[in-house]
C-alpha cells in the first residue's frame, strides 16, 4: 500500500537555496537569492521560480519528480552578465543536492533560456529536474 502523497518541493527548494547561497563565486556577483524579491532590490539577483511536482511511482519506488526554475534578473546592457550567472549556477549545482527526507535518483539541468524583457532587463531561466525516492 502506498502512503498518502506529500510533496518534497520545499525540501528541494531549500537544498538548492542553501547550495547557491553558500557558493562564494555566485554570492560575489549577485545581490541575493530570493523566494520573494524585496522591494527596490538591485540587480543582478536570482529568484527561486516556478516549482512543479508530480508523483513518481513505480513497482519499487514511491517518489516524486520535481521541476524547479531558477530565474536570473539582470539590469546589465546585454546578455553576458545573465549568461555568466547561469554558468555559475550550473557549476554550483553540478554535484547532487542532499535532501534529508528522500533519496535523490537524478538531478539534471533540462533547459537554459536568456532573453531581453520589454523593460530593458535581461532574464535568464534554468530549469532543473530532480527525481526523488521517498521510501
VOGU-3710 file (C-alpha; in Angstrom, 3 decimals, decimal comma):
1> xxxxxxxxxx> 0,000/0,000/0,000  1,324/3,417/-0,899  1,301/6,212/1,630  -0,540/9,496/1,007  1,289/11,824/-1,325  3,259/14,622/0,316  5,393/16,887/-1,857  9,126/17,398/-1,381  9,116/20,739/-3,252  10,024/22,837/-0,207
11> xxxxxxxxxx> 12,836/20,463/0,790  14,316/20,518/-2,720  13,952/24,304/-2,941  15,693/24,694/0,432  18,555/22,388/-0,592  19,054/24,319/-3,850  18,876/27,654/-1,998  21,495/26,522/0,548  23,809/25,321/-2,219  23,526/28,584/-4,149
21> xxxxxxxxxx> 23,702/30,988/-1,207  26,834/29,226/0,100  28,657/29,315/-3,243  31,329/32,049/-2,922  31,604/32,709/-6,665  27,874/33,182/-7,066  27,498/35,231/-3,872  30,174/37,636/-5,101  28,237/38,589/-8,262  24,543/38,638/-7,242
31> xxxxxxxxxx> 22,843/40,859/-4,687  20,835/37,921/-3,378  18,927/34,707/-3,938  15,246/35,047/-3,144  11,966/33,189/-2,898  10,258/36,600/-2,922  12,275/39,607/-4,034  12,379/42,527/-1,582  11,046/45,827/-2,873  13,703/48,018/-4,554
41> xxxxxxxxxx> 16,273/45,192/-4,741  19,202/46,000/-7,009  20,254/43,797/-9,931  21,517/41,173/-10,567  19,735/38,614/-8,435  18,326/35,090/-8,581  14,739/34,078/-7,820  13,590/30,591/-6,911  10,864/30,477/-9,516  8,247/28,023/-10,677
51> xxxxxxxxxx> 8,100/24,705/-8,807  6,288/21,739/-10,268  5,959/18,296/-8,715  4,396/15,058/-9,861  4,258/11,669/-8,171  6,931/9,302/-9,485  5,762/5,828/-8,625  6,946/2,518/-9,976  6,671/-1,050/-8,685  9,688/-0,433/-6,453
61> xxxxxxxxxx> 9,629/3,300/-5,718  7,295/5,833/-4,182  8,801/9,137/-5,168  8,370/12,476/-6,829  9,629/14,281/-9,919  10,260/17,959/-9,138  10,978/20,662/-11,661  12,453/23,890/-10,271  13,017/27,034/-12,331  15,741/29,470/-11,294
71> xxxxxxxxxx> 15,250/32,983/-12,660  18,154/35,371/-13,154  17,366/39,082/-13,416  19,994/41,496/-14,712  19,916/45,208/-15,471  23,189/44,990/-17,400  23,367/46,132/-21,018  23,413/42,785/-22,802  23,156/39,057/-22,116  26,720/38,491/-20,842
81> xxxxxxxxxx> 26,038/39,045/-17,139  22,992/36,753/-17,242  24,937/34,014/-19,035  27,877/34,339/-16,619  25,490/33,910/-13,674  23,828/30,926/-15,385  27,257/29,307/-15,715  27,958/29,902/-12,011  24,613/28,319/-11,079  25,438/25,349/-13,290
91> xxxxxxxxxx> 28,779/24,892/-11,552  27,207/25,217/-8,090  24,571/22,596/-8,907  26,880/20,174/-10,708  27,161/17,943/-7,635  23,943/16,328/-6,357  21,999/18,183/-3,671  21,148/16,482/-0,404  17,515/16,103/0,646  17,175/14,640/4,145
101> xxxxxxxxxx> 13,636/13,326/3,642  14,296/11,455/0,382  16,938/9,770/-1,752  17,938/11,646/-4,883  17,830/9,448/-8,006  18,539/12,128/-10,572  19,426/15,821/-10,804  19,573/17,302/-14,269  19,611/20,709/-15,918  16,931/20,413/-18,604
111> xxxxxxxxxx> 16,947/23,886/-20,188  18,503/27,355/-20,206  16,964/30,448/-21,761  18,217/34,046/-21,875  16,054/36,834/-23,260  15,611/40,586/-23,179  12,456/41,724/-21,450  10,421/44,729/-22,609  11,609/46,644/-19,542  15,303/46,684/-20,684
121> xxxxxxxxxx> 16,087/43,871/-18,263  17,686/40,601/-19,176  16,049/37,450/-17,863  17,609/34,028/-17,708  15,899/30,805/-16,695  17,448/27,498/-15,765  15,129/24,540/-15,286  16,308/21,648/-13,125  14,635/18,289/-12,721  15,033/16,262/-9,527
131> xxxxx> 13,746/12,721/-9,153  13,378/11,521/-5,572  12,548/8,259/-3,831  10,709/8,962/-0,590  10,925/5,484/0,937
//
